[in-house]
Amino acid sequence: MENILIVCADKILRQDIISVLSKELGFLYADVDEILDYAILNNSSIALIDANNKLNELERSSITKALGFKNCVLGVSTELFVSNDNFEMFKMPKVFVTLSKAHLIARSKWDTNKLEQELLMFDKIDAIIRQNCNIIIDKGVKSEEEVSIDIVKGLDMGANDYITKPFG
């Protein structure tokens, strides 16, 4: 089976889901955002003058590195997924685990400015991701295990546009 991509705004939830799903499938897992964070922290050539271009280059390089993994569940933030149309690089089943605005606020570990930005762009980002993912799972009140089961069902069905509704 090829790699699987999990797109989710909440970092902790995303990492929990990729961990549970990878165990279920017998895959490895990696978070693309962490690969990017490592690349940024270990790069001394970022100058303020050209920081945007360098960040874009590091994003592409980190994604390319992650795409080289085999039998892996990859996780990516909604922000990195839509940035510079990075979603075009991921040629694998893409699963969007949707969250409500209230969920993002309640579980947010972001600083206030980043959370405010994310909420302002929520509907636009949500629409872009929905258009570019094969499977859409509404987290609702489901546990990570229940989300993982829904993902496997969607994959088993070979589903395009497999969508679940939240419990309750």
Contact map, one row per residue, 1 for C-alpha under 8 A:
111000000000000000000000000000000000000000000000000000000000000000000010000000000000000000000000000000000000000000000000000000000000000000000000000000000000000000000000
111100000000000000000000000000000000000000000000000000000000000000000111000000000000000000010000000000000000000000000000000000000000000000000000000000000000000000000000
111110000000000000000000000000000000000000000000000000000000000000001111110000000000000000011000000000000000000000000000000000000000000000000000000000000000000000000000
011111000000000000000000000000000000000000000000000000000000000000000001110000000000000000011110000000000000000000000000000000000000000000000000000000000000000000000000
001111100000000000000000000000000000000000000000000000000000000000000000111100000000000001011110000000000000000000000000000000000000000000000000000000000000000000000000
000111110000010001000000000000000000000000000000000000000000000000000000111100000000000000000111100000000000000000000000000000000000000000000000000000000000000000000000
000011111000010000000000000000000000000000000000000000000000000000000000001111001000000000000111100000000000000000000000000000000000000000000000000000000000000000000000
000001111110110000000000000000000000000000000000000000000000000000000000001111000000000000000001111000000000000000000000000000000000000000000000000000000000000000000000
000000111110010000000000000000000000000000000000000000000000000000000000000011100000000000000000011000010000000000000000000000000000000000000000000000000000000000000000
000000011111110000000000000000000000000000000000000000000000000000000000000010000000000000000000000000010011000000000000000000000000000000000000000000000000000000000000
000000011111111000000000000000000000000000000000000000000000000000000000000010000000000000000000000000000000000000000000000000000000000000000000000000000000000000000000
000000000111111100000000000000000000000000000000000000000000000000000000000000000000000000000000000000000000000000000000000000000000000000000000000000000000000000000000
000000010111111110000000000000000000000000000000000000000000000000000000000000000000000000000000000000000000000000000000000000000000000000000001000000000000000000000000
000001111111111111000000000000000000000000000000000000000000000000000000001110000000000000000000000000000000000000000000000000000000000000000000000000000000000000000000
000000000011111111100000000000100000000000000000000000000000000000000000001000000000000000000000000000000000000000000000000000000000000000000000000000000000000000000000
000000000001111111110000000000000000000000000000000000000000000000000000000000000000000000000000000000000000000000000000000000000000000000000001000000000000000000000000
000000000000111111111000000000000000000000000000000000000000000000000000000000000000000000000000000000000000000000000000000000000000000000000001101100000000000000000000
000001000000011111111100000011000000000000000000000000000000000000000000111000000000000000000000000000000000000000000000000000000000000000000000000000000000000000000000
000000000000001111111110000010000000000000000000000000000000000000000000000000000000000000000000000000000000000000000000000000000000000000000000000000000000000000000000
000000000000000111111111000000000000000000000000000000000000000000000000000000000000000000000000000000000000000000000000000000000000000000000001100100000000000000000000
000000000000000011111111100000000000000000000000000000000000000000000000100000000000000000000000000000000000000000000000000000000000000000000000100100000000000000000000
000000000000000001111111111110000000000000000000000000000000000000000001100000000000000000000000000000000000000000000000000000000000000000000000000000000000000000000000
000000000000000000111111111100000000000000000000000000000000000000000000000000000000000000000000000000000000000000000000000000000000000000000000000000000000000000000000
000000000000000000011111111000000000000000000000000000000000000000000000000000000000000000000000000000000000000000000000000000000000000000000000000000000000000000000000
000000000000000000001111111000000000000000000000000000000000000000000000000000000000000000000000000000000000000000000000000000000000000000000000000000000000000000000000
000000000000000000000111111100000000000000000000000000000000000000000000000000000000000000000000000000000000000000000000000000000000000000000000000000000000000000000000
000000000000000000000111111110000000000000000000000000000000000000000011100000000000000000000000000000000000000000000000000000000000000000000000000000000000000000000000
000000000000000000000110011111000000000000000000000000000000000000000011100000000000000000000000000000000000000000000000000000000000000000000000000000000000000000000000
000000000000000001100100001111100000000000000000000000000000000000000001111000000000000000000000000000000000000000000000000000000000000000000000000000000000000000000000
000000000000000001000000000111110100000000000000000000000000000001000001111000000000000000000000000000000000000000000000000000000000000000000000000000000000000000000000
000000000000001000000000000011111110000000000000000000000000000000000000011100000000000000000000000000000000000000000000000000000000000000000000000000000000000000000000
000000000000000000000000000001111111000000000000000000000000011001000000011100000000000000000000000000000000000000000000000000000000000000000000000000000000000000000000
000000000000000000000000000000111111100000000000000000000000000000000000001110010000000000000000000000000000000000000000000000000000000000000000000000000000000000000000
000000000000000000000000000001111111110000000000000000000000000000000000000000000000000000000000000000000000000000000000000000000000000000000000000000000000000000000000
000000000000000000000000000000111111111000000000000000000000010001000000000000000000000000000000000000000000000000000000000000000000000000000000000000000000000000000000
000000000000000000000000000000011111111100000000000000000110011000000000000000000000000000000000000000000000000000000000000000000000000000000000000000000000000000000000
000000000000000000000000000000001111111110000000000000000000000000000000000000000000000000000000000000000000000000000000000000000000000000000000000000000000000000000000
000000000000000000000000000000000111111111000000000000000000000000000000000000000000000000000000000000000000000000000000000000000000000000000000000000000000000000000000
000000000000000000000000000000000011111111100000000000000100010000000000000000000000000000000000000000000000000000000000000000000000000000000000000000000000000000000000
000000000000000000000000000000000001111111100000000000100100000000000000000000000000000000000000000000000000000000000000000000000000000000000000000000000000000000000000
000000000000000000000000000000000000111111110000000000000000000000000000000000000000000000000000000000000000000000000000000000000000000000000000000000000000000000000000
000000000000000000000000000000000000011111110000000000000000000000000000000000000000000000000000000000000000000000000000000000000000000000000000000000000000000000000000
000000000000000000000000000000000000001111111100000000000000000000000000000000000000000000000000000000000000000000000000000000000000000000000000000000000000000000000000
000000000000000000000000000000000000000011111100000000000000000000000000000000000000000000000000000000000000000000000000000000000000000000000000000000000000000000000000
000000000000000000000000000000000000000000111110000000000000000000000000000000000000000000000000000000000000000000000000000000000000000000000000000000000000000000000000
000000000000000000000000000000000000000000111111011001100000000000000000000000000000000000000000000000000000000000000000000000000000000000000000000000000000000000000000
000000000000000000000000000000000000000000001111111000000000000000000000000000000000000000000000000000000000000000000000000000000000000000000000000000000000000000000000
000000000000000000000000000000000000000000000111111000000000000000000000000000000000000000000000000000000000000000000000000000000000000000000000000000000000000000000000
000000000000000000000000000000000000000000000011111000000000000000000000000000000000000000000000000000000000000000000000000000000000000000000000000000000000000000000000
000000000000000000000000000000000000000000000111111111000000000000000000000000000000000000000000000000000000000000000000000000000000000000000000000000000000000000000000
000000000000000000000000000000000000000000000111111111100000000000000000000000000000000000000000000000000000000000000000000000000000000000000000000000000000000000000000
000000000000000000000000000000000000000000000000011111110000000000000000000000000000000000000000000000000000000000000000000000000000000000000000000000000000000000000000
000000000000000000000000000000000000000000000000011111111000000000000000000000000000000000000000000000000000000000000000000000000000000000000000000000000000000000000000
000000000000000000000000000000000000000000000100011111111100000000000000000000000000000000000000000000000000000000000000000000000000000000000000000000000000000000000000
000000000000000000000000000000000000000100000100001111111110000000000000000000000000000000000000000000000000000000000000000000000000000000000000000000000000000000000000
000000000000000000000000000000000000000000000000000111111111000000000000000000000001000000000000000000000000000000000000000000000000000000000000000000000000000000000000
000000000000000000000000000000000000000000000000000011111111100000000000000000000000000000000000000000000000000000000000000000000000000000000000000000000000000000000000
000000000000000000000000000000000001001100000000000001111111110000000000000000000000000000000000000000000000000000000000000000000000000000000000000000000000000000000000
000000000000000000000000000000000001000000000000000000111111111000000000000000010000000000000000000000000000000000000000000000000000000000000000000000000000000000000000
000000000000000000000000000000000000000000000000000000011111111100000000000000000000010000000000000000000000000000000000000000000000000000000000000000000000000000000000
000000000000000000000000000000000000000000000000000000001111111110000000000000000000000000000000000000000000000000000000000000000000000000000000000000000000000000000000
000000000000000000000000000000010011001000000000000000000111111111000000000000000000000000000000000000000000000000000000000000000000000000000000000000000000000000000000
000000000000000000000000000000010001000000000000000000000011111111100000000000000000000010000000000000000000000000000000000000000000000000000000000000000000000000000000
000000000000000000000000000000000000000000000000000000000001111111110000000000000000000000000000000000000000000000000000000000000000000000000000000000000000000000000000
000000000000000000000000000000000000000000000000000000000000111111111000000000000000000000000000000000000000000000000000000000000000000000000000000000000000000000000000
000000000000000000000000000001010010000000000000000000000000011111111000010000000000000000000000000000000000000000000000000000000000000000000000000000000000000000000000
000000000000000000000000000000000000000000000000000000000000001111111100000000000000000001000000000000000000000000000000000000000000000000000000000000000000000000000000
000000000000000000000000000000000000000000000000000000000000000111111100000000000000000000000000000000000000000000000000000000000000000000000000000000000000000000000000
001000000000000000000000000000000000000000000000000000000000000011111111000000000000000000000000000000000000000000000000000000000000000000000000000000000000000000000000
011000000000000000000000000000000000000000000000000000000000000000111111000000000000000000000000000000000000000000000000000000000000000000000000000000000000000000000000
111000000000000000000000001100000000000000000000000000000000000000001111100000000000000000000000000000000000000000000000000000000000000000000000000000000000000000000000
011100000000000000000100001111000000000000000000000000000000000000001111110000000000000000000000000000000000000000000000000000000000000000000000000000000000000000000000
001111000000000001001100001111000000000000000000000000000000000000000011111000000000000000000000000000000000000000000000000000000000000000000000000000000000000000000000
001111000000000001000000000011110000000000000000000000000000000001000001111100000000000000000000000000000000000000000000000000000000000000000000000000000000000000000000
000011110000011001000000000011111000000000000000000000000000000000000000111110000000000000000000000000000000000000000000000000000000000000000000000000000000000000000000
000011110000010000000000000000111000000000000000000000000000000000000000011111011000000000000000000000000000000000000000000000000000000000000000000000000000000000000000
000000111110010000000000000000001000000000000000000000000000000000000000001111111000000000000000000000000000000000000000000000000000000000000000000000000000000000000000
000000111000000000000000000000000000000000000000000000000000000000000000000111111100000000000000000000000000000000000000000010001000000000000000000000000000000000000000
000000001000000000000000000000000000000000000000000000000000000000000000000011111110000000000000000000000000000000000000000000000000000000000000000000000000000000000000
000000000000000000000000000000001000000000000000000000000010000000000000000111111110010000000000000000000000000000000000000000000000000000000000000000000000000000000000
000000100000000000000000000000000000000000000000000000000000000000000000000111111110111000000000000000000000000000000000000000001000000000000000000000000000000000000000
000000000000000000000000000000000000000000000000000000000000000000000000000001111111111000000000000000000000000000000000000010011000000000000000000000000000000000000000
000000000000000000000000000000000000000000000000000000000000000000000000000000111111110000000000000000000000000000000000000000000000000000000000000000000000000000000000
000000000000000000000000000000000000000000000000000000010000000000000000000000000111110000000000000000000000000000000000000000000000000000000000000000000000000000000000
000000000000000000000000000000000000000000000000000000000000000000000000000000001111111100000000000000000000000000000000000000000000000000000000000000000000000000000000
000000000000000000000000000000000000000000000000000000000001000000000000000000011111111111000000000000000000000000000000000000000000000000000000000000000000000000000000
000000000000000000000000000000000000000000000000000000000000000000000000000000001100111111000000000000000000000000000000000000000001000000000000000000000000000000000000
000000000000000000000000000000000000000000000000000000000000000000000000000000000000111111100000000000000000000000000000000000000000000000000000000000000000000000000000
000000000000000000000000000000000000000000000000000000000000001000000000000000000000011111100000000000000000000000000000000000000000000000000000000000000000000000000000
000010000000000000000000000000000000000000000000000000000000000000100000000000000000011111110100000000000000000000000000000000000000000000000000000000000000000000000000
000000000000000000000000000000000000000000000000000000000000000000000000000000000000000111111000000000000000000000000000000000000000000000000000000000000000000000000000
011110000000000000000000000000000000000000000000000000000000000000000000000000000000000001111100000000000000000000000000000000000000000000000000000000000000000000000000
001110000000000000000000000000000000000000000000000000000000000000000000000000000000000000111110000000000000000000000000000000000000111000000000000000000010000000000000
000111100000000000000000000000000000000000000000000000000000000000000000000000000000000001011111000000000000000000000000000000000001111000000000000000000000000000000000
000111100000000000000000000000000000000000000000000000000000000000000000000000000000000000001111100000000000000000000000000000000000111110000000000000100000000000000000
000001110000000000000000000000000000000000000000000000000000000000000000000000000000000000000111110000000000000000000000000000001100101110000000000000000000000000000000
000001110000000000000000000000000000000000000000000000000000000000000000000000000000000000000011111000000000000000000000000000000000000111100000000000000000000000000000
000000011000000000000000000000000000000000000000000000000000000000000000000000000000000000000001111100000000000000000000000000000000000111100000000000000000000000000000
000000011000000000000000000000000000000000000000000000000000000000000000000000000000000000000000111110110000000000000000000000000000000001110000000000000000000000000000
000000000000000000000000000000000000000000000000000000000000000000000000000000000000000000000000011111110000000000000000000000000000000000010000000000000000000000000000
000000000000000000000000000000000000000000000000000000000000000000000000000000000000000000000000001111111000000000000010010000000000000000000000000000000000000000000000
000000000000000000000000000000000000000000000000000000000000000000000000000000000000000000000000000111111100000000000000000000000000000000000000000000000000000000000000
000000000000000000000000000000000000000000000000000000000000000000000000000000000000000000000000001111111111000000000000000000000000000000000000000000000000000000000000
000000001100000000000000000000000000000000000000000000000000000000000000000000000000000000000000001111111111000000000000000000000000000000000000000000000000000000000000
000000000000000000000000000000000000000000000000000000000000000000000000000000000000000000000000000011111111000000100000000000000000000000000000000000000000000000000000
000000000000000000000000000000000000000000000000000000000000000000000000000000000000000000000000000001111111000000000000000000000000000000000000000000000000000000000000
000000000100000000000000000000000000000000000000000000000000000000000000000000000000000000000000000000111111100000000000000000000000000000000000000000000000000000000000
000000000100000000000000000000000000000000000000000000000000000000000000000000000000000000000000000000111111110000100000000000000000000000000000000000000000000000000000
000000000000000000000000000000000000000000000000000000000000000000000000000000000000000000000000000000000011111000000000000000000000000000000000000000000000000000000000
000000000000000000000000000000000000000000000000000000000000000000000000000000000000000000000000000000000001111111100000000000000000000000000000000000000000000000000000
000000000000000000000000000000000000000000000000000000000000000000000000000000000000000000000000000000000000111111100000000000000000000000000000000000000000000000000000
000000000000000000000000000000000000000000000000000000000000000000000000000000000000000000000000000000000000011111110000000000000000000000000000000000000000000000000000
000000000000000000000000000000000000000000000000000000000000000000000000000000000000000000000000000000000000011111111000000000000000000000000000000000000000000000000000
000000000000000000000000000000000000000000000000000000000000000000000000000000000000000000000000000000000000011111111100000000000000000000000000000000000000000000000000
000000000000000000000000000000000000000000000000000000000000000000000000000000000000000000000000000000001001011111111110000000000000000000000000000000000000000000000000
000000000000000000000000000000000000000000000000000000000000000000000000000000000000000000000000000000000000000111111111000000000000000000000000000000000000000000000000
000000000000000000000000000000000000000000000000000000000000000000000000000000000000000000000000000000000000000011111111100000000000000000000000000000000000000000000000
000000000000000000000000000000000000000000000000000000000000000000000000000000000000000000000000000000000000000001111111110000000000000000000000000000000000000000000000
000000000000000000000000000000000000000000000000000000000000000000000000000000000000000000000000000010000000000000111111110000000000000000000000000000000000000000000000
000000000000000000000000000000000000000000000000000000000000000000000000000000000000000000000000000000000000000000011111111000000000000000000000000000000000000000000000
000000000000000000000000000000000000000000000000000000000000000000000000000000000000000000000000000000000000000000001111111110000000000000000000000000000000000000000000
000000000000000000000000000000000000000000000000000000000000000000000000000000000000000000000000000010000000000000000111111111000000000000000000000000000000000000000000
000000000000000000000000000000000000000000000000000000000000000000000000000000000000000000000000000000000000000000000001111111100000000000000000000000000000000000000000
000000000000000000000000000000000000000000000000000000000000000000000000000000000000000000000000000000000000000000000000111111110000000000000000000000000000000000000000
000000000000000000000000000000000000000000000000000000000000000000000000000001000100000000000000000000000000000000000000111111111000000000000000000000000000000000000000
000000000000000000000000000000000000000000000000000000000000000000000000000000000000000000000000000000000000000000000000011111111100000000000000000000000000000000000000
000000000000000000000000000000000000000000000000000000000000000000000000000000000000000000000000000000000000000000000000001111111110000000000000000000000000000000000000
000000000000000000000000000000000000000000000000000000000000000000000000000000000100000000000000000000000000000000000000000111111111000000000000000000000000000000000000
000000000000000000000000000000000000000000000000000000000000000000000000000001001100000000000001000000000000000000000000000011111111100000000000000000000000000000000000
000000000000000000000000000000000000000000000000000000000000000000000000000000000000000000000001000000000000000000000000000001111111100100000000000000000000000000000000
000000000000000000000000000000000000000000000000000000000000000000000000000000000000000000000000000000000000000000000000000000111111100000000000000000000000000000000000
000000000000000000000000000000000000000000000000000000000000000000000000000000000000001000000100000000000000000000000000000000011111110000000000000000000000000000000000
000000000000000000000000000000000000000000000000000000000000000000000000000000000000000000001111000000000000000000000000000000001111111100000000000000000000000010000000
000000000000000000000000000000000000000000000000000000000000000000000000000000000000000000001110000000000000000000000000000000000001111100000000000000000000001111000000
000000000000000000000000000000000000000000000000000000000000000000000000000000000000000000001111000000000000000000000000000000000000111110000000000000100100001111100000
000000000000000000000000000000000000000000000000000000000000000000000000000000000000000000000011110000000000000000000000000000000100111111000000000000000000000011110000
000000000000000000000000000000000000000000000000000000000000000000000000000000000000000000000011110000000000000000000000000000000000001111100000001001100000000001111000
000000000000000000000000000000000000000000000000000000000000000000000000000000000000000000000000111000000000000000000000000000000000000111110000000000000000000000111100
000000000000000000000000000000000000000000000000000000000000000000000000000000000000000000000000111000000000000000000000000000000000000011111110001000000000000000000100
000000000000000000000000000000000000000000000000000000000000000000000000000000000000000000000000001100000000000000000000000000000000000001111100000000000000000000001110
000000000000000000000000000000000000000000000000000000000000000000000000000000000000000000000000000000000000000000000000000000000000000000111110000000000000000000000111
000000000000000000000000000000000000000000000000000000000000000000000000000000000000000000000000000000000000000000000000000000000000000000111111111000000000000000000110
000000000000000000000000000000000000000000000000000000000000000000000000000000000000000000000000000000000000000000000000000000000000000000101111111000000000000000000000
000000000000100110010000000000000000000000000000000000000000000000000000000000000000000000000000000000000000000000000000000000000000000000000111111100000000000000000000
000000000000000010011000000000000000000000000000000000000000000000000000000000000000000000000000000000000000000000000000000000000000000000000111111110000000000000000000
000000000000000000000000000000000000000000000000000000000000000000000000000000000000000000000000000000000000000000000000000000000000000000000111111111000000000000000000
000000000000000010000000000000000000000000000000000000000000000000000000000000000000000000000000000000000000000000000000000000000000000010100111111111100000000000000000
000000000000000010011000000000000000000000000000000000000000000000000000000000000000000000000000000000000000000000000000000000000000000000000001111111110000000000000000
000000000000000000000000000000000000000000000000000000000000000000000000000000000000000000000000000000000000000000000000000000000000000000000000111111111000000000000000
000000000000000000000000000000000000000000000000000000000000000000000000000000000000000000000000000000000000000000000000000000000000000010000000011111111100000000010000
000000000000000000000000000000000000000000000000000000000000000000000000000000000000000000000010000000000000000000000000000000000000001010000000001111111110000000000000
000000000000000000000000000000000000000000000000000000000000000000000000000000000000000000000000000000000000000000000000000000000000000000000000000111111111000000000000
000000000000000000000000000000000000000000000000000000000000000000000000000000000000000000000000000000000000000000000000000000000000000000000000000011111111100000000000
000000000000000000000000000000000000000000000000000000000000000000000000000000000000000000000000000000000000000000000000000000000000001000000000000001111111111001000000
000000000000000000000000000000000000000000000000000000000000000000000000000000000000000000001000000000000000000000000000000000000000000000000000000000111111111000000000
000000000000000000000000000000000000000000000000000000000000000000000000000000000000000000000000000000000000000000000000000000000000000000000000000000011111111000000000
000000000000000000000000000000000000000000000000000000000000000000000000000000000000000000000000000000000000000000000000000000000000000000000000000000001111111000000000
000000000000000000000000000000000000000000000000000000000000000000000000000000000000000000000000000000000000000000000000000000000000000000000000000000000111111100000000
000000000000000000000000000000000000000000000000000000000000000000000000000000000000000000000000000000000000000000000000000000000000011000000000000000000111111111000000
000000000000000000000000000000000000000000000000000000000000000000000000000000000000000000000000000000000000000000000000000000000000011000000000000000000000011111000000
000000000000000000000000000000000000000000000000000000000000000000000000000000000000000000000000000000000000000000000000000000000000111100000000000000000000001111100000
000000000000000000000000000000000000000000000000000000000000000000000000000000000000000000000000000000000000000000000000000000000000011110000000000000000100001111110000
000000000000000000000000000000000000000000000000000000000000000000000000000000000000000000000000000000000000000000000000000000000000001111000000000000000000000011111000
000000000000000000000000000000000000000000000000000000000000000000000000000000000000000000000000000000000000000000000000000000000000000111000000000001000000000001111100
000000000000000000000000000000000000000000000000000000000000000000000000000000000000000000000000000000000000000000000000000000000000000011010000000000000000000000111110
000000000000000000000000000000000000000000000000000000000000000000000000000000000000000000000000000000000000000000000000000000000000000001111100000000000000000000011111
000000000000000000000000000000000000000000000000000000000000000000000000000000000000000000000000000000000000000000000000000000000000000000011100000000000000000000001111
000000000000000000000000000000000000000000000000000000000000000000000000000000000000000000000000000000000000000000000000000000000000000000001000000000000000000000000111
